[in-house]
C-alpha cells in the first residue's frame, strides 16, 4: 500500500510562513485571515502598482496611436 500524500504547504505571500494549500484552508494561499486582510489592504492602497513612465506634460491623454 502507498501512504497518503502529505499535505502541501506553500509560503504565505504576506508573512512567508507555511500555509496549507488545500481546500481545508479557506484563506489559501495565505496562512490566516490576518495575512489575507493585510494583502487586501495593500492592494486597495495600490501598493502593487507597476512602475510606468508618466507621459510628458504637454502630451494629450488617450491612445497615442490615435493622435496625429
N, C-alpha and C positions, 0 to 999 in steps of 0.2 A: 504494500500500500504506500501511497505517497502522503506526505504530511501536508496539511493545509497551508496555503501560501500565507506568509507573514503580511500583516497589514502594511501597506505602502505609506511611507511618510515622505513629505517634501518640506523644504524650508519655507517658513511663513514669509510672505513678501514684505511684511511690516517689521517684524522683530527678528526674523531669521531663525527662530526656534523651530523644533519639529512640529509638523502639522499632519494629522491623519488625513490622507487623501482617499476618502471613501464616502459613500452616501450616508454613513453614520455621522459624519461631521457636517453639520448644517452650515458651518462657516467656511468650508473649504474654498479656496486654498489657504485661508487664514486659519490660525490656531484657535482664535477666540473671537467673540463678538467685539471686544475692545479693539483688537487689531483690525478687524473689518471696518469699524467706525473711524479709526484713525485714517485708514486708506481712503474712505469715502470723503472725509473732511479735507484731505489733501487734494483729492480730485475736484471737489467743489471750490476750493481756493485756487484752482488752476495751477497747482504746483507741478503738474505733469506736462506742462506745455512744451512743445518742440520749439527750439530757438529758430528764428527766421529773420531774414533781413527786412527791415522796415522799408517801405517804398520811399523814394525821395520826396521831400516836402512839396515840390511842385508837380508831382505825378498825380494824375487823376485816379480815383478809385475805380475798381471794377476789373474786368478781364483785359489784360494788356493786349491780347490778340485782336480785340475789337476796337482798340484805339488806333486812329490813323494819324 
